Amino acid sequence: MGLTQNDKKLEDLLNEHARQGWRLDQFAENLSKVILVRDRNT
């Protein structure tokens, strides 16, 4: 199984946020919901 174009875009977006100090906290695929958190001290 490969990534769809939308999956690849989401992965790229999440990776970009991770480089800025965000981390994935929750992911609900069936609800199209992503929750990111970041330490306020970074």
Backbone as CSV, one residue per row, in Angstrom:
resi,resn,N_x,N_y,N_z,CA_x,CA_y,CA_z,C_x,C_y,C_z
1,MET,0.832,-1.188,0.000,0.000,0.000,0.000,0.875,1.249,0.000
2,GLY,0.569,2.153,-0.834,1.307,3.407,-0.876,0.465,4.545,-0.334
3,LEU,1.101,5.658,-0.142,0.389,6.842,0.322,-0.399,7.466,-0.824
4,THR,-1.578,7.930,-0.533,-2.314,8.701,-1.530,-1.731,10.101,-1.555
5,GLN,-2.106,10.897,-2.512,-1.611,12.271,-2.606,-1.982,13.064,-1.354
6,ASN,-3.213,12.896,-0.871,-3.642,13.610,0.346,-2.859,13.143,1.561
7,ASP,-2.582,11.837,1.653,-1.789,11.316,2.762,-0.389,11.909,2.742
8,LYS,0.182,12.030,1.574,1.526,12.595,1.433,1.526,14.056,1.847
9,LYS,0.507,14.809,1.443,0.409,16.218,1.828,0.280,16.353,3.341
10,LEU,-0.529,15.498,3.974,-0.690,15.524,5.421,0.626,15.184,6.107
11,GLU,1.309,14.170,5.616,2.597,13.792,6.192,3.593,14.952,6.089
12,ASP,3.657,15.594,4.942,4.560,16.730,4.751,4.211,17.862,5.711
13,LEU,2.932,18.151,5.862,2.485,19.215,6.755,2.841,18.893,8.208
14,LEU,2.598,17.663,8.627,2.922,17.266,10.000,4.428,17.312,10.240
15,ASN,5.210,16.901,9.260,6.666,16.962,9.392,7.149,18.402,9.510
16,GLU,6.548,19.306,8.764,6.915,20.718,8.849,6.612,21.265,10.247
17,HIS,5.460,20.930,10.785,5.115,21.367,12.137,6.060,20.740,13.165
18,ALA,6.442,19.502,12.962,7.378,18.837,13.886,8.718,19.563,13.905
19,ARG,9.164,20.037,12.768,10.417,20.797,12.718,10.311,22.100,13.505
20,GLN,9.093,22.593,13.686,8.870,23.830,14.432,8.602,23.566,15.917
21,GLY,8.716,22.311,16.342,8.557,21.974,17.747,7.219,21.368,18.133
22,TRP,6.308,21.243,17.178,5.009,20.631,17.458,5.148,19.114,17.451
23,ARG,4.301,18.445,18.223,4.261,16.980,18.170,2.805,16.542,18.048
24,LEU,2.621,15.442,17.383,1.274,14.897,17.197,0.814,14.297,18.508
25,ASP,-0.311,14.755,19.006,-0.848,14.263,20.271,-1.966,13.260,20.030
26,GLN,-2.859,13.579,19.116,-3.967,12.687,18.795,-4.254,12.751,17.306
27,PHE,-4.656,11.620,16.765,-5.012,11.554,15.356,-6.229,10.649,15.232
28,ALA,-7.330,11.186,14.759,-8.550,10.411,14.572,-8.852,10.381,13.078
29,GLU,-8.386,9.347,12.414,-8.498,9.261,10.954,-9.942,9.299,10.478
30,ASN,-10.815,8.590,11.166,-12.206,8.534,10.708,-12.948,9.851,10.931
31,LEU,-12.391,10.746,11.751,-13.021,12.038,11.991,-12.269,13.178,11.315
32,SER,-11.209,12.851,10.615,-10.362,13.866,9.972,-9.921,14.919,10.983
33,LYS,-9.442,14.451,12.124,-9.074,15.348,13.215,-7.638,15.084,13.635
34,VAL,-6.854,16.152,13.738,-5.463,16.074,14.168,-5.268,17.088,15.281
35,ILE,-4.650,16.663,16.382,-4.358,17.579,17.482,-2.854,17.634,17.660
36,LEU,-2.304,18.864,17.576,-0.885,19.095,17.754,-0.684,19.879,19.043
37,VAL,0.424,19.596,19.729,0.768,20.344,20.944,2.219,20.774,20.847
38,ARG,2.557,21.833,21.581,3.927,22.307,21.572,4.256,22.855,22.963
39,ASP,5.454,22.594,23.420,5.935,23.114,24.682,6.054,24.633,24.548
40,ARG,5.505,25.377,25.453,5.543,26.839,25.382,6.961,27.389,25.520
41,ASN,7.876,26.605,26.053,9.241,27.073,26.291,10.160,26.911,25.088
42,THR,9.637,26.427,23.960,10.500,26.257,22.780,10.217,27.300,21.751
